[in-house]
Amino acid sequence: MTLFANRDLNRLAAHSTLLHLSWAIFGSFSAVFLLREGLSLAAIFLCFAAIILLRFAFRPAVLFSVRAIGLRSTLIVGTFLNGVQSPLLAPVHGVDVALLFYCVVAALAQAFYWTCYHAMFAAIGEAASRGSQVGWRQLLIGIAGIVGPVMGGLMLTVAGPWVAFGVAGVISLAAIVPLLDVLEPPIEPIAPLGAFPFYKRGILLLGSDNMH
């Protein structure tokens, strides 16, 4: 299929650009913000490790959600959780309950989002045009990665974390809008022949997404 002729993939690209803009505003300064709020470097790395560990624990819930409400709807849930995640960092002041709550929501957001996003991109794209489709997506994500830190740094300096992380959350929630018109890809209820049973290897197979 000709590049840009796949409307669902175009919508997914618009969604990805908005979400990566949100992450660039928020994620570029999350570790620095925690350091400024009194966490040691060891505590910050332990927080990020805890988020990754919790992602694996939450993966089975993603599979059940996809079976219950579909892949697109579960991706929307993950996007919504990403929008909630950003402002939850603003009230963190050291190692406290707010930090614990942030880590749990961040792990949920990443588990729900990345597991579904990669599956959605593969389902609505075409194998023959995969290279160009991925290339254009990465170009848009790269632009967001340049603009986002500038926006985030300015807002943190001028208006503070509540505004910067709040704006990032709003942009993430706005990324839901392009997904509303994406067709729901069919999900096979039975694993293909030769696939590993979920209870034996499923979590490991789902553990290979991008680290964000």
N, C-alpha and C positions, 0 to 999 in steps of 0.2 A: 504494500500500500504506500502511496506517495506520502512523504513527510507532511505533517499537519492535516492530512485528510482524515485521520482517526480522531473524531471529536472527543470521545471518551478519554483518549490519551492526552489530548490537549488540555482537557479539564484537570486531569491528574497532574499535568505539568504546572498548571497555574496554582493548583493546591500545593505542590511541592515547593514552588518558589516562595509562596507566602509563609509556609511553615518554616522553611530554612531561614527566611528573613527574621522570623520570630526567634528562632534558636540562636541566630547570630547576634541579635540584640541582647538576649538573655544569657546564653551559654558562654559567650566570650568573657563574661565578667563574673560568672557564678563562683569560681574558685577564689578570685581576688576578693569578692564581697565577703565570702566566708572567712577568709584570712583577716580581713579588716574587722570582722565582728568577733574576733578573738579565738578562732579555731586554729590549732596548730596544723602544720603541713601534714603530720601523721593522721590527725583526726579528719582532715579533708579527704585524704586518700582512702581512709577507712569508710567514709560516707559513700564515696563513689563505688568502692568495692561492694558495700552493702546493697546499693541500688542494683548492681549487676547480678548479685546473688539472688536478690528478691525477684528479679526478672525471670529467672529459671523457675522459681516457685510459682509464679503467676501464669506461666505458659499454658498449663492444662485448662485454666479458665478461658483462655483465648479460643482454644479448640471448641469448647462447649458453646461459647458465644457465637462462633461462626456457624455451627450447626443449628443454633436456635434462631438467630436473627439475620444471618447472611454475612458475607465477607465485607461488603460495602458498609453496612450498618456498624459492624464491629470496628472498621477503620475509622468511622465517624466518632465512635466512642473513644478510640485512642487519640484522635485529634482533639476532642473535647478535654480529655484528661491532660493533654499537653498544654492547652490553654489555661487550665486550672493550676498546673504545676508552677508556671512562671511567677505569679504574684505570691505564691506560698513561700518563696524564698525571702521576701522582704521582711517579714516579722522575725526571722531567725536572729537570735543574739547569743551566740555561743552554742554549746551542746545542751539543747533543751528539747521540750516536747514539740515545738514548732519545727525543729530540724528533723526529728523522727517522722513527723507527719509529712514533711516535704519528701523525705527519702521514700516513703511508702507510695505516695502519689506518683512520684517520678518513675519508680519501678513499674507501677501499673501502666502508666502512660507509655513507656518505652516497650513493654511487653505487648500491649494491645496494638500499638501503632506499627512497629517494625515488622512483626510477624505478618500482619495483614497487608502492609504497603507493598512489600516485595511480591507477595502472591498476587495482589491486584495488578501491579505493573506487568507481571508476566502474563496474566490472564487476558488483559485487554490489548496488549501489544502484539506485534507480528514478528515471528522469528526472522523473516527475510529483511526486515527493516530495523532490527534490534540495535545495531550499532549506531545508526543515525539518531534513533529515538533516544538512546541513552546519552549520546553526545549532546543533543540539544537540551536535554534535561539537566545535564551537568553544567552546561554553559549558564543556564538560568540560575541554578543553585550557586554557581561561582559568583555571579553578579550580586546575589543576595548576601553572600558571604563577605563581600567587600563593603556593601552599603550598611549592613546590619551593625557591625562593631562601631562604625562612626556614629550612627544614630544612638546606639546604646551608651557609648561613652559620653556623648553630649548630654543626653537625658540624665544620666547618673550624676554628672557634674553640676548641671543646672537645677534639676528638679528632684533628684534623689531616687532611691531604689523603688519606692512604691510606684512612681510614675513610669520609670524605665521598664520594670518588670510587668507592670500593669498593661502598658502599651504592647509589650511582647505577647502577653496573654490574649489581648484583643485581636491582634493580627493572627495568632494561632486559631482563635475561634472563627475568624473570617475565612480561614482556609477550609472550613467545613462547606461553605457555599458552593464551590465548584464540584464538590462530591455529590451534591444533591441530585444532579442531572446525569451522573454516571450510571450506566446500566449495571445491574447486579449480575456478576458472572456466575455461571452455574458451578456448584460444588458437588463433586462426586461423593456420595455417602459411603462408598466402599473404597478402601485403599487399593491402588493398582497392584497387579500381580508382582510379587517379589519385594514389595515394600515391607519395611520392618514394622512389627506391631508397636503401637504407641506405648504400651506399658513397658516395653523393653528398651526401645531406642528413640522414641518420639521426641523426648525433651532434648536429647543430644542433637537430633537432626534439626530441630528448631533453634538451636543455639548458635547458628552460623551467620546471623544477620550483622549489618554494619554496626559498629560501636559509635553511639552518639551520646 
